[in-house]
Amino acid sequence: MRNFIFQFEQEKLIDLDINLRQALLLDYLCNFFGSGFAKILTKQERYYWIAYDKIMEDLPLIYNNKRQITRDILELTQKQIIKKEKHNNKLYVCVDCNYLIFGKKSEYA
């Protein structure tokens, strides 16, 4: 078995019941958060604003409508991989990328 899928250990993805489409979305989000372009909604944790249109523009191979993204975000929220907040009609998400990549929980996500 290959050890890594994107930047995540394949075994961890299997343990967390994350499918390939969701793994790509998580990889995209973790890279986006690290880019410095995401807007932060400050709380005790770091929440970043995401735009459905930008995700569809960047990942047209897997997402061609908002409903698909919403479904994956909801499933990842139910699996406690993503936390989400709505603020001023915008969606902000928090993902502990360090946990997904290194297997260690962050002090903050």
C-alpha atoms as a printed R data frame, in Angstrom:
    type eleno elety resid chain resno       x      y       z
1   ATOM     1    CA   MET     A     1   0.000  0.000   0.000
2   ATOM     2    CA   ARG     A     2   1.216  3.482  -0.806
3   ATOM     3    CA   ASN     A     3   2.011  5.442   2.389
4   ATOM     4    CA   PHE     A     4   0.739  8.871   1.346
5   ATOM     5    CA   ILE     A     5  -2.212 10.206  -0.614
6   ATOM     6    CA   PHE     A     6  -1.602 13.912  -1.210
7   ATOM     7    CA   GLN     A     7   0.062 15.025   2.027
8   ATOM     8    CA   PHE     A     8  -1.809 12.595   4.292
9   ATOM     9    CA   GLU     A     9  -0.995  9.095   5.459
10  ATOM    10    CA   GLN     A    10  -3.281  6.738   3.587
11  ATOM    11    CA   GLU     A    11  -3.780  4.608   6.711
12  ATOM    12    CA   LYS     A    12  -5.018  7.661   8.660
13  ATOM    13    CA   LEU     A    13  -7.459  8.509   5.853
14  ATOM    14    CA   ILE     A    14  -8.789  4.955   5.965
15  ATOM    15    CA   ASP     A    15  -9.091  5.041   9.766
16  ATOM    16    CA   LEU     A    16 -11.021  8.329   9.555
17  ATOM    17    CA   ASP     A    17 -13.237  6.976   6.731
18  ATOM    18    CA   ILE     A    18 -12.234  9.775   4.353
19  ATOM    19    CA   ASN     A    19 -12.759  9.103   0.656
20  ATOM    20    CA   LEU     A    20 -10.470 10.323  -2.127
21  ATOM    21    CA   ARG     A    21 -12.653 13.325  -3.045
22  ATOM    22    CA   GLN     A    22 -12.733 14.443   0.594
23  ATOM    23    CA   ALA     A    23  -8.967 13.902   0.898
24  ATOM    24    CA   LEU     A    24  -8.423 16.181  -2.093
25  ATOM    25    CA   LEU     A    25 -10.693 18.828  -0.556
26  ATOM    26    CA   LEU     A    26  -8.775 18.604   2.746
27  ATOM    27    CA   ASP     A    27  -5.452 18.841   0.902
28  ATOM    28    CA   TYR     A    28  -6.749 21.880  -0.989
29  ATOM    29    CA   LEU     A    29  -7.951 23.540   2.226
30  ATOM    30    CA   CYS     A    30  -4.717 22.861   4.150
31  ATOM    31    CA   ASN     A    31  -2.667 24.326   1.285
32  ATOM    32    CA   PHE     A    32  -5.019 27.297   0.989
33  ATOM    33    CA   PHE     A    33  -4.819 28.008   4.733
34  ATOM    34    CA   GLY     A    34  -1.032 27.988   4.567
35  ATOM    35    CA   SER     A    35  -0.941 30.374   1.609
36  ATOM    36    CA   GLY     A    36  -1.773 33.469   3.632
37  ATOM    37    CA   PHE     A    37  -4.653 34.388   1.312
38  ATOM    38    CA   ALA     A    38  -7.450 33.032   3.499
39  ATOM    39    CA   LYS     A    39  -9.326 35.443   5.733
40  ATOM    40    CA   ILE     A    40  -9.381 34.535   9.416
41  ATOM    41    CA   LEU     A    41 -12.448 34.686  11.644
42  ATOM    42    CA   THR     A    42 -10.775 34.920  15.031
43  ATOM    43    CA   LYS     A    43 -11.959 32.764  17.902
44  ATOM    44    CA   GLN     A    44  -9.992 30.424  20.096
45  ATOM    45    CA   GLU     A    45  -9.330 28.493  16.896
46  ATOM    46    CA   ARG     A    46  -8.435 29.684  13.425
47  ATOM    47    CA   TYR     A    47 -11.352 29.705  11.027
48  ATOM    48    CA   TYR     A    48 -10.812 30.531   7.373
49  ATOM    49    CA   TRP     A    49 -13.300 31.853   4.878
50  ATOM    50    CA   ILE     A    50 -13.894 29.609   1.897
51  ATOM    51    CA   ALA     A    51 -15.703 30.447  -1.327
52  ATOM    52    CA   TYR     A    52 -17.607 27.717  -3.138
53  ATOM    53    CA   ASP     A    53 -17.025 29.364  -6.518
54  ATOM    54    CA   LYS     A    54 -13.250 29.375  -5.977
55  ATOM    55    CA   ILE     A    55 -13.239 25.696  -5.004
56  ATOM    56    CA   MET     A    56 -15.260 24.837  -8.124
57  ATOM    57    CA   GLU     A    57 -12.904 26.944 -10.251
58  ATOM    58    CA   ASP     A    58  -9.787 25.310  -8.786
59  ATOM    59    CA   LEU     A    59 -11.133 21.725  -8.629
60  ATOM    60    CA   PRO     A    60 -13.523 21.350 -11.599
61  ATOM    61    CA   LEU     A    61 -12.634 17.680 -12.003
62  ATOM    62    CA   ILE     A    62 -14.443 16.787  -8.773
63  ATOM    63    CA   TYR     A    63 -16.743 19.733  -8.005
64  ATOM    64    CA   ASN     A    64 -19.118 21.259 -10.507
65  ATOM    65    CA   ASN     A    65 -21.786 22.490  -8.093
66  ATOM    66    CA   LYS     A    66 -22.082 23.923  -4.605
67  ATOM    67    CA   ARG     A    67 -24.165 20.988  -3.348
68  ATOM    68    CA   GLN     A    68 -21.248 18.553  -3.783
69  ATOM    69    CA   ILE     A    69 -18.926 20.759  -1.716
70  ATOM    70    CA   THR     A    70 -21.599 21.284   0.929
71  ATOM    71    CA   ARG     A    71 -22.136 17.524   1.199
72  ATOM    72    CA   ASP     A    72 -18.413 16.819   1.655
73  ATOM    73    CA   ILE     A    73 -18.033 19.596   4.228
74  ATOM    74    CA   LEU     A    74 -21.065 18.264   6.116
75  ATOM    75    CA   GLU     A    75 -19.677 14.701   6.114
76  ATOM    76    CA   LEU     A    76 -16.266 15.916   7.294
77  ATOM    77    CA   THR     A    77 -17.975 17.973  10.006
78  ATOM    78    CA   GLN     A    78 -19.906 14.912  11.160
79  ATOM    79    CA   LYS     A    79 -16.610 12.974  11.275
80  ATOM    80    CA   GLN     A    80 -15.182 15.864  13.365
81  ATOM    81    CA   ILE     A    81 -12.458 16.582  10.808
82  ATOM    82    CA   ILE     A    82 -13.795 20.055  10.004
83  ATOM    83    CA   LYS     A    83 -15.471 22.630  12.226
84  ATOM    84    CA   LYS     A    84 -17.581 25.246  10.497
85  ATOM    85    CA   GLU     A    85 -19.088 28.621  11.346
86  ATOM    86    CA   LYS     A    86 -21.325 30.984   9.416
87  ATOM    87    CA   HIS     A    87 -20.576 34.681   9.764
88  ATOM    88    CA   ASN     A    88 -22.195 37.428   7.671
89  ATOM    89    CA   ASN     A    89 -23.586 34.781   5.315
90  ATOM    90    CA   LYS     A    90 -20.092 33.400   4.622
91  ATOM    91    CA   LEU     A    91 -18.772 29.959   5.513
92  ATOM    92    CA   TYR     A    92 -15.668 29.709   7.665
93  ATOM    93    CA   VAL     A    93 -13.993 26.379   8.386
94  ATOM    94    CA   CYS     A    94 -11.394 25.139  10.807
95  ATOM    95    CA   VAL     A    95  -9.299 22.069   9.944
96  ATOM    96    CA   ASP     A    96  -6.546 20.682  12.151
97  ATOM    97    CA   CYS     A    97  -4.133 20.072   9.256
98  ATOM    98    CA   ASN     A    98  -1.340 19.104  11.668
99  ATOM    99    CA   TYR     A    99  -3.466 16.234  12.960
100 ATOM   100    CA   LEU     A   100  -4.184 15.008   9.445
101 ATOM   101    CA   ILE     A   101  -0.560 15.322   8.331
102 ATOM   102    CA   PHE     A   102   1.462 14.537  11.455
103 ATOM   103    CA   GLY     A   103  -1.075 12.733  13.646
104 ATOM   104    CA   LYS     A   104  -0.706 15.263  16.467
105 ATOM   105    CA   LYS     A   105  -3.484 17.530  17.700
106 ATOM   106    CA   SER     A   106  -2.631 21.226  17.600
107 ATOM   107    CA   GLU     A   107  -3.063 23.601  20.528
108 ATOM   108    CA   TYR     A   108  -5.369 25.369  18.133
109 ATOM   109    CA   ALA     A   109  -6.543 24.251  14.750
